[in-house]
Amino acid sequence: MLRLSLRAIRNFTIGTLVLLAVSAISSAQIDTASIVGTVKDPSGAVVAKAKVTVKNVATNETQTATAGDDGLYSFPYLRIGTYAVTVEAAGFKTDVRGGITLNVADRKQVDFQLQVGSSQQTVDVTTEAP
C-alpha cells in the first residue's frame, strides 16, 4: 500500500513538472512585437515628455505614451502588422513615420529628430521595407 502511494506521488510530480515545462515553452512563443526609440531636437539633445502615438494601419487602433526625461519611448506587445508613429512636442513640428512593418518578435528602433516649428506643421515620412 505504501509502495503504491510513493509511486503515485512520484508519477504525479513528474507529470506536473512535464506540464510546467510545456507551459513555459508555449508561453515563450510570442506573437507580438515592439517599437522603441528616442526623441531628439536638431542639436541632438533629448526631448523629454514628447507625446508618441502608434497606430495600427489595418485596424486604426492607437496607443499613446510619453517619452521619458531621457527622450526614450517604448511600445511593447504590439500586434504584428503595419504601423505609423507620430511624435508631438511643444515648440516642434509634428513628425510622422509610416510603413513600419512588425513581424513576430520584432523590436523596431524608430528614432526621431524633431524640427523646430509650430505643432500645426507636420513632417510625414513613409518607409518601405526592402
C-alpha positions as CSV (number, residue, x, y, z in Angstrom):
1,M,0.0,0.0,0.0
2,L,2.8,2.4,0.9
3,R,4.7,1.5,-2.2
4,L,1.7,2.4,-4.4
5,S,1.3,5.7,-2.7
6,L,5.0,6.6,-3.2
7,R,4.8,5.6,-6.9
8,A,1.6,7.7,-7.3
9,I,3.3,10.7,-5.7
10,R,6.3,10.3,-8.0
11,N,4.2,10.0,-11.1
12,F,2.1,13.0,-10.1
13,T,5.3,15.0,-9.5
14,I,6.8,14.0,-12.9
15,G,3.6,14.8,-14.6
16,T,3.4,18.2,-13.0
17,L,7.0,19.0,-14.0
18,V,6.3,18.0,-17.6
19,L,3.2,20.1,-17.7
20,L,5.1,23.1,-16.3
21,A,7.9,22.7,-18.9
22,V,5.3,22.5,-21.7
23,S,3.6,25.7,-20.4
24,A,6.9,27.6,-20.2
25,I,7.7,26.6,-23.8
26,S,4.3,27.6,-25.1
27,S,4.4,31.0,-23.4
28,A,7.8,31.7,-24.9
29,Q,6.2,31.7,-28.4
30,I,5.4,35.4,-28.5
31,D,3.1,36.6,-31.3
32,T,3.7,40.3,-30.6
33,A,6.4,42.9,-31.4
34,S,7.6,46.2,-30.1
35,I,8.6,49.7,-31.3
36,V,11.1,51.7,-29.3
37,G,13.1,54.9,-29.9
38,T,14.4,58.2,-28.8
39,V,13.1,61.7,-29.5
40,K,15.7,64.4,-30.0
41,D,15.9,68.0,-31.2
42,P,18.0,69.3,-34.1
43,S,21.1,69.7,-31.8
44,G,20.8,66.1,-30.7
45,A,19.5,66.9,-27.2
46,V,16.7,64.7,-26.0
47,V,13.2,66.0,-26.0
48,A,11.6,65.0,-22.7
49,K,7.9,64.4,-22.3
50,A,7.1,64.2,-26.1
51,K,3.8,62.6,-26.9
52,V,4.3,59.5,-29.0
53,T,1.4,57.7,-30.7
54,V,1.4,54.4,-32.6
55,K,-1.4,53.5,-35.0
56,N,-2.0,50.1,-36.5
57,V,-2.8,51.0,-40.1
58,A,-5.1,48.0,-40.7
59,T,-7.2,48.3,-37.5
60,N,-6.8,52.0,-36.7
61,E,-6.0,51.0,-33.1
62,T,-3.8,53.6,-31.4
63,Q,-1.7,53.6,-28.3
64,T,-0.1,56.7,-26.7
65,A,2.9,57.1,-24.5
66,T,5.0,59.9,-23.2
67,A,8.8,59.9,-23.8
68,G,10.7,59.9,-20.5
69,D,13.1,62.6,-19.3
70,D,15.8,60.7,-21.3
71,G,13.7,61.0,-24.5
72,L,13.1,57.3,-24.7
73,Y,9.7,55.7,-25.5
74,S,8.6,52.1,-25.8
75,F,5.5,50.3,-27.1
76,P,5.9,46.6,-26.1
77,Y,3.4,43.9,-27.0
78,L,2.1,45.4,-30.3
79,R,0.2,43.1,-32.7
80,I,2.0,42.2,-35.9
81,G,1.1,44.5,-38.8
82,T,2.0,47.8,-40.3
83,Y,2.2,50.9,-38.0
84,A,2.6,54.7,-38.2
85,V,4.3,56.5,-35.3
86,T,3.5,60.2,-34.6
87,V,5.6,62.4,-32.2
88,E,4.4,65.7,-30.9
89,A,6.1,68.2,-28.6
90,A,5.6,71.9,-27.8
91,G,7.7,74.1,-30.0
92,F,8.4,71.4,-32.6
93,K,6.8,70.3,-35.8
94,T,4.8,67.1,-35.5
95,D,6.7,64.2,-37.1
96,V,5.0,61.1,-38.6
97,R,6.7,57.8,-39.7
98,G,4.6,55.4,-41.6
99,G,5.2,52.0,-43.2
100,I,6.7,50.4,-40.2
101,T,6.0,46.6,-40.6
102,L,6.2,44.5,-37.5
103,N,6.7,40.7,-37.7
104,V,6.6,38.3,-34.8
105,A,9.1,39.2,-32.0
106,D,10.4,42.2,-33.9
107,R,11.9,45.1,-31.9
108,K,12.0,48.1,-34.3
109,Q,14.0,51.1,-33.4
110,V,12.3,54.3,-34.6
111,D,14.2,57.4,-33.6
112,F,13.0,61.0,-34.2
113,Q,14.9,64.2,-34.6
114,L,12.2,66.9,-34.4
115,Q,12.4,70.2,-36.3
116,V,11.7,73.5,-34.5
117,G,8.4,75.0,-35.5
118,S,4.7,75.0,-34.8
119,S,3.0,71.8,-33.8
120,Q,0.5,72.5,-36.6
121,Q,3.2,71.8,-39.1
122,T,3.7,68.1,-39.8
123,V,6.7,66.2,-41.3
124,D,5.4,63.0,-42.8
125,V,7.9,60.3,-43.7
126,T,6.9,56.9,-45.2
127,T,9.3,54.0,-45.2
128,E,9.1,50.7,-47.1
129,A,10.8,47.5,-46.1
130,P,13.3,46.2,-48.6
